[in-house]
Amino acid sequence: MNIQTLALAFLAATAIGGLAWVFIYPLLSGEKKAESRRASIARSEPAAGAPGRQEPALAPRAGRGIAEGARGAPPEGKDRPARAPA
């Protein structure tokens, strides 16, 4: 048996093993069933509830501009500290 035949046999076995890993392993491990369970849980339809009931709207959160306005302007000149407080 020459080296070229041995290399070809190794590559063929690797290719067959790779195909088995891609197509057979998810079936044996239960990954397909897990994906279908995830898909059924994460469906886009709303959950069954009282008809006509709507979720209450959430109040908007305070933005950065409001927080910056509350701090005031930074001190300038001699009164300004040498280092900014941490």
Secondary structure, DSSP 4 states (H G I P E B T S, - for coil): --HHHHHHHHHHHHHHHHHHHHHTHHHHHTHHHHHHHHHHHT-SSPPS--TT--PPPPPPPP-HHHHHHHH-PPP-GGGS-SS---
